[in-house]
Amino acid sequence: MLLDVVIALVIAVGLVGVLVPLLPGTTLIGGAILVWAVVESSSTGWITLSLALAVLVLGTVVKYAVPGRRLQRAGVPGSTQLAGAVLGVVGFFVVPIVGLPLGFVLGVYLAEVRRLGAARAWASTKDALAAVGLSILLELVAGLLAAGTWVVGAVAA
């Protein structure tokens, strides 16, 4: 019982970590469910872990693929997305909590200013902001689904 409370708290912290990129949200959720499955050591635990990890992995793939495709359809080239990704990584280390999404958006804006000029760069930047929001939403849905999977597994165990 105490273990379930601790696991639930870690999963909740992981869900917050999805929204606040200071914590590795998906990793915390998956790790908590892994610990629960190891301690539970039953077929229900392992099935729950497998389903939750599958949801988290699929969510991670989708959170990058879908926004990236939307940016391409909006006319934002791959080189601009790469610039956003590079500045996002730099931003992650420079400004701990919000640096990744801010760096991504700034990278897209600067690349588009270079490519299109300042007046036309804002449209691509708005598309990048929407992509960041969509990415966070997709990861949150995956985290919530994994958490729900764990709740069902914990009740069944």
N, CA, C and O of each residue as an XYZ file, in Angstrom:
628
protein
N       0.820     -1.202      0.000
C       0.000      0.000      0.000
C       0.860      1.260      0.000
O       0.620      2.177     -0.785
N       1.867      1.309      0.883
C       2.757      2.462      0.920
C       3.508      2.602     -0.402
O       3.715      3.710     -0.897
N       3.911      1.463     -0.965
C       4.598      1.495     -2.258
C       3.705      2.126     -3.326
O       4.176      2.930     -4.131
N       2.441      1.773     -3.337
C       1.521      2.327     -4.325
C       1.406      3.844     -4.187
O       1.319      4.553     -5.190
N       1.407      4.340     -2.965
C       1.331      5.787     -2.737
C       2.591      6.469     -3.256
O       2.520      7.515     -3.902
N       3.737      5.874     -2.974
C       5.009      6.451     -3.448
C       5.060      6.433     -4.975
O       5.460      7.417     -5.597
N       4.660      5.324     -5.572
C       4.651      5.221     -7.037
C       3.707      6.255     -7.625
O       4.040      6.905     -8.616
N       2.531      6.417     -7.024
C       1.568      7.418     -7.511
C       2.153      8.820     -7.426
O       1.953      9.628     -8.334
N       2.872      9.119     -6.354
C       3.497     10.448     -6.211
C       4.580     10.672     -7.265
O       4.681     11.755     -7.841
N       5.386      9.641     -7.511
C       6.439      9.769     -8.530
C       5.807      9.948     -9.915
O       6.288     10.750    -10.716
N       4.749      9.216    -10.194
C       4.052      9.383    -11.476
C       3.490     10.796    -11.581
O       3.572     11.412    -12.644
N       2.924     11.318    -10.500
C       2.400     12.691    -10.505
C       3.515     13.704    -10.766
O       3.331     14.658    -11.521
N       4.666     13.490    -10.139
C       5.820     14.368    -10.390
C       6.244     14.249    -11.853
O       6.605     15.244    -12.480
N       6.200     13.037    -12.393
C       6.524     12.841    -13.809
C       5.571     13.595    -14.721
O       5.996     14.175    -15.721
N       4.288     13.593    -14.388
C       3.313     14.338    -15.194
C       3.588     15.839    -15.124
O       3.445     16.546    -16.122
N       3.977     16.320    -13.958
C       4.367     17.731    -13.841
C       5.623     17.975    -14.682
O       5.769     19.024    -15.309
N       6.523     16.995    -14.686
C       7.750     17.112    -15.472
C       7.498     17.197    -16.969
O       8.318     17.747    -17.703
N       6.387     16.666    -17.424
C       6.028     16.812    -18.836
C       5.701     18.271    -19.130
O       6.063     18.795    -20.184
N       5.027     18.915    -18.208
C       4.620     20.314    -18.402
C       5.744     21.293    -18.106
O       5.827     22.352    -18.729
N       6.603     20.949    -17.167
C       7.744     21.791    -16.792
C       9.000     21.025    -17.153
O       9.380     20.096    -16.440
N       9.653     21.397    -18.249
C      10.750     20.574    -18.759
C      12.003     20.543    -17.883
O      13.106     20.322    -18.383
N      11.837     20.763    -16.590
C      12.964     20.660    -15.669
C      13.182     19.207    -15.257
O      14.308     18.789    -14.985
N      12.099     18.450    -15.215
C      12.144     17.045    -14.796
C      11.936     16.135    -15.999
O      11.199     16.481    -16.922
N      12.583     14.968    -15.991
C      12.371     14.013    -17.091
C      11.047     13.266    -16.902
O      11.035     12.144    -16.395
N       9.954     13.874    -17.301
C       8.618     13.375    -17.014
C       8.367     11.945    -17.437
O       7.998     11.106    -16.616
N       8.562     11.663    -18.703
C       8.287     10.325    -19.224
C       9.179      9.283    -18.560
O       8.733      8.174    -18.269
N      10.419      9.634    -18.326
C      11.355      8.711    -17.682
C      10.933      8.420    -16.242
O      11.008      7.277    -15.790
N      10.493      9.444    -15.527
C      10.017      9.233    -14.156
C       8.800      8.309    -14.126
O       8.713      7.412    -13.288
N       7.878      8.534    -15.032
C       6.668      7.709    -15.076
C       7.044      6.258    -15.375
O       6.623      5.345    -14.664
N       7.824      6.051    -16.410
C       8.249      4.697    -16.766
C       9.066      4.036    -15.672
O       8.889      2.852    -15.385
N       9.964      4.801    -15.058
C      10.790      4.257    -13.982
C       9.971      3.863    -12.767
O      10.226      2.826    -12.154
N       8.989      4.683    -12.414
C       8.135      4.368    -11.267
C       7.350      3.082    -11.518
O       7.233      2.231    -10.636
N       6.819      2.955    -12.720
C       6.050      1.752    -13.033
C       6.967      0.525    -13.088
O       6.558     -0.574    -12.714
N       8.195      0.712    -13.550
C       9.175     -0.375    -13.544
C       9.455     -0.846    -12.117
O       9.455     -2.047    -11.847
N       9.690      0.090    -11.213
C       9.946     -0.278     -9.813
C       8.745     -1.027     -9.244
O       8.903     -2.041     -8.565
N       7.548     -0.525     -9.524
C       6.338     -1.188     -9.041
C       6.249     -2.621     -9.582
O       5.929     -3.549     -8.839
N       6.533     -2.796    -10.874
C       6.442     -4.127    -11.486
C       7.474     -5.082    -10.881
O       7.179     -6.256    -10.655
N       8.678     -4.581    -10.622
C       9.720     -5.428    -10.030
C       9.301     -5.860     -8.629
O       9.437     -7.030     -8.270
N       8.795     -4.921     -7.844
C       8.365     -5.267     -6.483
C       7.139     -6.175     -6.534
O       7.050     -7.140     -5.775
N       6.206     -5.875     -7.417
C       4.976     -6.675     -7.556
C       5.321     -8.088     -8.021
O       4.772     -9.070     -7.522
N       6.233     -8.173     -8.978
C       6.749     -9.436     -9.493
C       5.652    -10.466     -9.793
O       5.704    -11.616     -9.356
N       4.664    -10.000    -10.555
C       3.575    -10.891    -10.966
C       3.323    -10.675    -12.450
O       3.831     -9.722    -13.041
N       2.548    -11.550    -13.040
C       2.234    -11.374    -14.457
C       1.458    -10.073    -14.676
O       1.647     -9.403    -15.691
N       0.597     -9.718    -13.743
C      -0.133     -8.450    -13.849
C       0.841     -7.272    -13.864
O       0.682     -6.337    -14.648
N       1.843     -7.323    -12.999
C       2.843     -6.259    -12.947
C       3.628     -6.130    -14.242
O       3.857     -5.025    -14.733
N       4.039     -7.273    -14.794
C       4.844     -7.233    -16.021
C       4.004     -6.821    -17.226
O       4.488     -6.110    -18.106
N       2.764     -7.259    -17.269
C       1.878     -6.842    -18.371
C       1.605     -5.349    -18.280
O       1.624     -4.643    -19.288
N       1.350     -4.872    -17.060
C       1.117     -3.442    -16.854
C       2.335     -2.635    -17.291
O       2.204     -1.627    -17.985
N       3.519     -3.085    -16.878
C       4.758     -2.400    -17.262
C       4.915     -2.389    -18.780
O       5.240     -1.356    -19.365
N       4.690     -3.519    -19.408
C       4.841     -3.605    -20.866
C       3.896     -2.649    -21.583
O       4.299     -1.942    -22.506
N       2.652     -2.632    -21.158
C       1.681     -1.735    -21.792
C       2.041     -0.271    -21.551
O       1.987      0.542    -22.474
N       2.406      0.063    -20.321
C       2.751      1.452    -20.000
C       3.981      1.908    -20.781
O       4.003      3.018    -21.314
N       4.995      1.063    -20.850
C       6.203      1.440    -21.600
C       5.913      1.565    -23.093
O       6.454      2.444    -23.764
N       5.060      0.685    -23.610
C       4.688      0.793    -25.029
C       3.990      2.124    -25.296
O       4.253      2.772    -26.309
N       3.110      2.530    -24.399
C       2.414      3.816    -24.552
C       3.410      4.975    -24.481
O       3.325      5.920    -25.265
N       4.352      4.899    -23.541
C       5.330      5.983    -23.397
C       6.272      6.074    -24.602
O       6.594      7.169    -25.061
N       6.707      4.929    -25.103
C       7.585      4.931    -26.283
C       6.830      5.466    -27.500
O       7.348      6.302    -28.240
N       5.620      4.986    -27.699
C       4.806      5.475    -28.811
C       4.555      6.978    -28.665
O       4.629      7.720    -29.645
N       4.263      7.417    -27.463
C       4.053      8.843    -27.221
C       5.282      9.669    -27.534
O       5.170     10.775    -28.063
N       6.454      9.146    -27.212
C       7.700      9.861    -27.506
C       7.916      9.979    -29.008
O       8.313     11.036    -29.499
N       7.658      8.907    -29.734
C       7.803      8.950    -31.193
C       6.815      9.952    -31.791
O       7.183     10.772    -32.632
N       5.573      9.878    -31.354
C       4.525     10.746    -31.905
C       4.780     12.208    -31.552
O       4.503     13.095    -32.359
N       5.308     12.469    -30.348
C       5.510     13.859    -29.935
C       6.548     14.581    -30.799
O       6.548     15.810    -30.870
N       7.419     13.834    -31.445
C       8.375     14.452    -32.374
C       7.879     14.389    -33.816
O       8.068     15.341    -34.574
N       7.259     13.299    -34.198
C       6.867     13.100    -35.597
C       5.722     14.013    -36.018
O       5.796     14.649    -37.070
N       4.679     14.086    -35.223
C       3.497     14.856    -35.625
C       3.792     16.357    -35.720
O       3.479     16.963    -36.745
N       4.381     16.977    -34.696
C       4.682     18.411    -34.846
C       5.676     18.687    -35.975
O       5.572     19.701    -36.665
N       6.643     17.777    -36.162
C       7.602     17.966    -37.252
C       6.927     17.950    -38.616
O       7.247     18.758    -39.487
N       5.989     17.022    -38.794
C       5.238     16.966    -40.056
C       4.394     18.223    -40.245
O       4.300     18.759    -41.349
N       3.788     18.681    -39.168
C       2.970     19.904    -39.265
C       3.827     21.102    -39.655
O       3.393     21.951    -40.433
N       5.039     21.174    -39.117
C       5.930     22.272    -39.491
C       6.327     22.174    -40.963
O       6.395     23.190    -41.654
N       6.585     20.971    -41.439
C       6.935     20.809    -42.852
C       5.774     21.217    -43.744
O       5.975     21.888    -44.756
N       4.541     20.812    -43.374
C       3.369     21.203    -44.166
C       3.160     22.715    -44.147
O       2.621     23.282    -45.098
N       3.583     23.360    -43.073
C       3.443     24.816    -42.978
C       4.552     25.527    -43.757
O       4.568     26.755    -43.840
N       5.471     24.757    -44.323
C       6.524     25.357    -45.136
C       7.791     25.688    -44.368
O       8.658     26.394    -44.883
N       7.912     25.194    -43.155
C       9.120     25.421    -42.370
C      10.106     24.314    -42.738
O       9.856     23.144    -42.449
N      11.231     24.673    -43.377
C      12.151     23.635    -43.871
C      12.888     22.915    -42.743
O      12.941     23.385    -41.607
N      13.447     21.774    -43.089
C      14.190     20.967    -42.126
C      15.375     21.702    -41.525
O      15.694     21.503    -40.352
N      16.034     22.548    -42.308
C      17.177     23.297    -41.773
C      16.739     24.258    -40.673
O      17.468     24.469    -39.704
N      15.565     24.832    -40.822
C      15.034     25.722    -39.790
C      14.686     24.922    -38.547
O      14.949     25.369    -37.431
N      14.095     23.741    -38.725
C      13.774     22.888    -37.586
C      15.051     22.441    -36.871
O      15.083     22.355    -35.644
N      16.102     22.160    -37.645
C      17.373     21.776    -37.051
C      17.947     22.928    -36.226
O      18.454     22.714    -35.125
N      17.865     24.140    -36.756
C      18.337     25.310    -36.003
C      17.554     25.446    -34.699
O      18.120     25.754    -33.650
N      16.248     25.212    -34.781
C      15.433     25.262    -33.573
C      15.848     24.190    -32.577
O      15.931     24.453    -31.377
N      16.109     22.986    -33.068
C      16.515     21.892    -32.177
C      17.852     22.189    -31.503
O      18.021     21.936    -30.311
N      18.801     22.725    -32.272
C      20.114     23.040    -31.710
C      19.993     24.118    -30.636
O      20.553     23.977    -29.549
N      19.266     25.191    -30.936
C      19.099     26.232    -29.926
C      18.251     25.747    -28.759
O      18.414     26.227    -27.637
N      17.360     24.814    -29.004
C      16.595     24.225    -27.915
C      17.487     23.486    -26.935
O      17.325     23.615    -25.722
N      18.429     22.711    -27.458
C      19.360     21.987    -26.595
C      20.232     22.973    -25.820
O      20.448     22.805    -24.620
N      20.724     23.988    -26.500
C      21.523     25.017    -25.818
C      20.677     25.706    -24.752
O      21.131     25.908    -23.626
N      19.454     26.062    -25.111
C      18.561     26.728    -24.169
C      18.266     25.877    -22.947
O      18.116     26.400    -21.843
N      18.183     24.567    -23.139
C      17.924     23.656    -22.027
C      18.980     23.806    -20.935
O      18.662     23.729    -19.749
N      20.238     24.020    -21.334
C      21.318     24.153    -20.364
C      21.493     25.588    -19.868
O      21.993     25.808    -18.765
N      21.083     26.558    -20.675
C      21.258     27.958    -20.287
C      20.142     28.429    -19.359
O      20.408     29.079    -18.348
N      18.904     28.108    -19.696
C      17.745     28.507    -18.903
C      17.025     27.216    -18.488
O      16.201     26.701    -19.243
N      17.329     26.693    -17.298
C      16.898     25.344    -16.939
C      15.417     25.013    -17.133
O      15.133     23.967    -17.716
N      14.498     25.786    -16.712
C      13.114     25.329    -16.721
C      12.473     25.436    -18.098
O      11.868     24.471    -18.566
N      12.584     26.549    -18.739
C      11.877     26.754    -20.006
C      12.811     26.908    -21.197
O      12.372     27.301    -22.278
N      14.067     26.609    -21.020
C      15.048     26.841    -22.069
C      14.857     26.032    -23.336
O      15.114     26.529    -24.432
N      14.404     24.781    -23.200
C      14.236     23.932    -24.377
C      13.184     24.490    -25.332
O      13.494     24.712    -26.502
N      11.954     24.726    -24.880
C      10.976     25.275    -25.833
C      11.315     26.694    -26.282
O      11.100     27.043    -27.443
N      11.842     27.517    -25.372
C      12.214     28.883    -25.770
C      13.341     28.865    -26.798
O      13.308     29.609    -27.778
N      14.331     28.017    -26.569
C      15.441     27.911    -27.512
C      14.978     27.421    -28.872
O      15.444     27.904    -29.904
N      14.061     26.462    -28.874
C      13.533     25.952    -30.142
C      12.841     27.067    -30.920
O      13.102     27.261    -32.107
N      11.967     27.787    -30.249
C      11.225     28.857    -30.922
C      12.184     29.958    -31.381
O      12.044     30.467    -32.493
N      13.149     30.330    -30.549
C      14.122     31.350    -30.938
C      14.954     30.879    -32.123
O      15.229     31.658    -33.036
N      15.356     29.613    -32.116
C      16.124     29.072    -33.233
C      15.345     29.111    -34.537
O      15.896     29.454    -35.584
N      14.055     28.758    -34.477
C      13.215     28.829    -35.670
C      13.098     30.270    -36.136
O      13.211     30.548    -37.329
N      12.872     31.184    -35.206
C      12.721     32.594    -35.583
C      13.997     33.122    -36.245
O      13.930     33.764    -37.293
N      15.145     32.856    -35.645
C      16.406     33.366    -36.204
C      16.699     32.751    -37.575
O      17.156     33.449    -38.481
N      16.444     31.469    -37.729
C      16.672     30.821    -39.025
C      15.726     31.389    -40.082
O      16.119     31.587    -41.231
N      14.487     31.648    -39.691
C      13.529     32.195    -40.652
C      13.806     33.664    -40.953
O      13.545     34.114    -42.069
N      14.323     34.416    -39.999
C      14.737     35.792    -40.283
C      15.845     35.773    -41.319
O      15.850     36.581    -42.248
N      16.770     34.865    -41.163
C      17.873     34.746    -42.124
C      17.354     34.326    -43.503
O      17.829     34.817    -44.527
N      16.389     33.428    -43.520
C      15.883     32.886    -44.780
C      14.877     33.819    -45.459
O      14.939     34.015    -46.673
N      13.945     34.397    -44.682
C      12.830     35.152    -45.262
C      12.839     36.644    -44.963
O      12.175     37.422    -45.647
N      13.585     37.039    -43.950
C      13.524     38.423    -43.503
C      12.623     38.532    -42.280
O      11.778     37.671    -42.034
N      12.816     39.598    -41.524
C      12.121     39.758    -40.239
C      10.605     39.829    -40.395
O       9.873     39.313    -39.551
N      10.136     40.451    -41.443
C       8.686     40.646    -41.596
C       7.948     39.328    -41.806
O       6.824     39.174    -41.328
N       8.549     38.385    -42.500
C       7.860     37.124    -42.814
C       8.221     35.985    -41.870
O       7.644     34.902    -41.962
N       9.167     36.213    -40.964
C       9.627     35.149    -40.079
C       8.612     34.829    -38.985
O       8.618     33.719    -38.452
N       7.756     35.760    -38.645
C       6.841     35.548    -37.529
C       5.839     34.422    -37.807
O       5.451     33.711    -36.880
N       5.418     34.248    -39.041
C       4.463     33.176    -39.363
C       5.059     31.807    -39.036
O       4.382     30.963    -38.450
N       6.306     31.583    -39.405
C       6.969     30.315    -39.081
C       7.161     30.165    -37.580
O       7.073     29.062    -37.041
N       7.421     31.271    -36.917
C       7.609     31.229    -35.472
C       6.305     30.845    -34.772
O       6.326     30.085    -33.803
N       5.190     31.355    -35.245
C       3.896     30.960    -34.678
C       3.649     29.471    -34.902
O       3.132     28.785    -34.019
N       4.015     28.975    -36.069
C       3.889     27.534    -36.331
C       4.769     26.735    -35.371
O       4.373     25.663    -34.913
N       5.960     27.253    -35.067
C       6.861     26.572    -34.134
C       6.277     26.567    -32.720
O       6.370     25.564    -32.013
N       5.682     27.676    -32.312
C       5.029     27.728    -31.002
C       3.897     26.707    -30.913
O       3.752     26.018    -29.903
N       3.107     26.615    -31.961
C       2.019     25.631    -31.987
C       2.586     24.213    -31.934
O       2.009     23.341    -31.285
N       3.699     23.979    -32.605
C       4.319     22.653    -32.600
C       4.825     22.289    -31.206
O       4.692     21.143    -30.778
N       5.400     23.254    -30.500
C       5.870     23.001    -29.134
C       4.679     22.651    -28.238
O       4.745     21.703    -27.455
N       3.604     23.411    -28.355
C       2.406     23.126    -27.564
C       1.834     21.754    -27.868
O       1.449     21.023    -26.956
N       1.775     21.403    -29.137
C       1.271     20.093    -29.537
C       2.155     18.969    -29.008
O       1.659     17.933    -28.566
N       3.462     19.180    -29.056
C       4.403     18.181    -28.561
C       4.194     17.929    -27.066
O       4.180     16.781    -26.621
N       4.034     18.996    -26.303
C       3.798     18.863    -24.867
C       2.472     18.148    -24.618
O       2.387     17.272    -23.758
N       1.449     18.519    -25.364
C       0.137     17.889    -25.210
C       0.200     16.386    -25.507
O      -0.373     15.582    -24.772
N       0.889     16.015    -26.577
C       1.003     14.600    -26.942
C       1.750     13.811    -25.867
O       1.363     12.692    -25.532
N       2.817     14.394    -25.330
C       3.565     13.708    -24.277
C       2.724     13.591    -23.005
O       2.788     12.578    -22.308
N       1.940     14.625    -22.707
C       1.071     14.577    -21.528
C       0.011     13.487    -21.671
O      -0.271     12.759    -20.719
N      -0.569     13.379    -22.853
C      -1.572     12.327    -23.083
C      -0.939     10.948    -22.897
O      -1.539     10.068    -22.279
N       0.259     10.759    -23.425
C       0.946      9.466    -23.248
C       1.226      9.204    -21.779
O       1.053      8.079    -21.310
N       1.654     10.221    -21.045
C       1.908     10.059    -19.619
C       0.647      9.720    -18.845
O       0.663      8.869    -17.956
N      -0.445     10.388    -19.185
C      -1.723     10.104    -18.522
C      -2.218      8.690    -18.840
O      -2.747      8.000    -17.969
N      -2.044      8.267    -20.093
C      -2.439      6.908    -20.454
C      -1.594      5.862    -19.723
O      -2.113      4.837    -19.281
N      -0.288      6.127    -19.598
C       0.579      5.202    -18.864
C       0.187      5.179    -17.383
O       0.165      4.117    -16.761
N      -0.119      6.343    -16.825
C      -0.552      6.408    -15.430
C      -1.861      5.638    -15.243
O      -2.025      4.902    -14.270
N      -2.771      5.814    -16.170
C      -4.031      5.075    -16.103
C      -3.821      3.581    -16.216
O      -4.500      2.802    -15.546
N      -2.892      3.177    -17.055
C      -2.552      1.759    -17.187
C      -2.045      1.216    -15.854
O      -2.414      0.118    -15.435
N      -1.186      2.007    -15.191
C      -0.677      1.575    -13.889
C      -1.797      1.468    -12.855
O      -1.827      0.515    -12.076
N      -2.712      2.429    -12.841
C      -3.823      2.384    -11.886
C      -4.633      1.100    -12.089
O      -4.964      0.409    -11.125
N      -4.945      0.789    -13.338
C      -5.691     -0.440    -13.617
C      -4.893     -1.664    -13.158
O      -5.443     -2.580    -12.548
N      -3.607     -1.667    -13.455
C      -2.761     -2.791    -13.039
C      -2.652     -2.901    -11.524
O      -2.681     -4.004    -10.979
N      -2.527     -1.766    -10.841
C      -2.414     -1.787     -9.371
C      -3.702     -2.280     -8.731
O      -3.665     -3.010     -7.740
N      -4.833     -1.888     -9.288
C      -6.110     -2.350     -8.752
C      -6.281     -3.849     -9.015
O      -6.799     -4.579     -8.169
N      -5.847     -4.295    -10.183
C      -5.993     -5.703    -10.548
C      -5.044     -6.623     -9.781
O      -5.318     -7.808     -9.596
N      -3.914     -6.044     -9.337
C      -2.883     -6.882     -8.680
C      -3.268     -7.309     -7.275
O      -2.503     -8.009     -6.611
